[in-house]
Amino acid sequence: MSRKTEAASQKFLDTNQYSNDSILRYERIFGHTWVSTGGETTTKDFLIKLGLEPGQRVLDVGCGTGGSAFFMARQYGVYVHGLDLSTNMISIAQDRLSREYKNIQEKVKFELADATKVELEKDGYDVIYSRDTILHIPDKENLLKTFYTWLKPGGTLFITDYCRGDQKHSQEFLEYVHRRGYDLRTVQEYGKVIEQAGFREVQAVDLTQTFISILTNELKYFQPQRKAFIKDYSEKAFQDIVDGWKAKLVRCGAGDQAWGMFLAKK
């Protein structure tokens, strides 16, 4: 990604999908400090798989507003380095670290950076963790090879990400992917990219049915907040979130969209 392309991507994220206002609205359905599927609930479940130990170093790629970083540092005693390309995400995360999470300030740092360009320490991290972020990056092959160099020998890679179903796709889905600028692979294709980057013990798991359940529950608990949400934002903003979640359910139900979980070792 050239500097010009990087700047354009950053501007697109900050002024569209991840404007300050959009981020805070997303948090009303994901939960405070969370901007990824299932919020704290899925994070708790996934972290059980990682065997985190106090003092380990974790790289959180696409850290968003800091939910996972705060949780890992607080509950597991690890040191977390959060990266995100969105200026707004990092600004909110840093503000919350300074005001709400002072007791873990020495364990968490956030950096505005492009994961495809930033230079980090070789063999520097015990875990690389990324939630629903790499869908924005076309060159997954080189990114995963870079992740491999950043991990310590024996280190763990953990990713969840939007994927595509293994079928001929509807025109509506193709237009959605193009409009968002996503690069979506099937779960199996994604797993092969991780293997080809040098990782071993690769698990590529299709969690689309779990994704559907999570989306359904998020809507169930969000919709009764309608009056309070509209008071803070607008009827249109409320309906945009509801329609967005319902559209995800339709895409998943039709087999166009999928959700993958990937676990691997160096």
Buried (B, 14 or more C-beta within 10 A) or exposed (E): BEEEEBEEBBEBBBEEBBBBEBBBBBBBBBBEBBBBBBBBBBBEEBBEEBEBEEEBBBBBBBBBBBBBBBBBBBEBBBBBBBBBBBBBBBBBBBEBBEEEBEEBEEBBBBEBBBBBEBEBEEEBBBBBBBBBBBBBBBEBEEBBBBBBBBBBEEBBBBBBBBBBBEEEBBEEBEEBBEEBBBBBBBBEBBBBBBBEBBBEEBEBBBBBEBBBEBBEEBBEEBBEEEEEBBEEBEEEBBEBBBEEBEBBBEBBEBBBBBBBBBBBBB
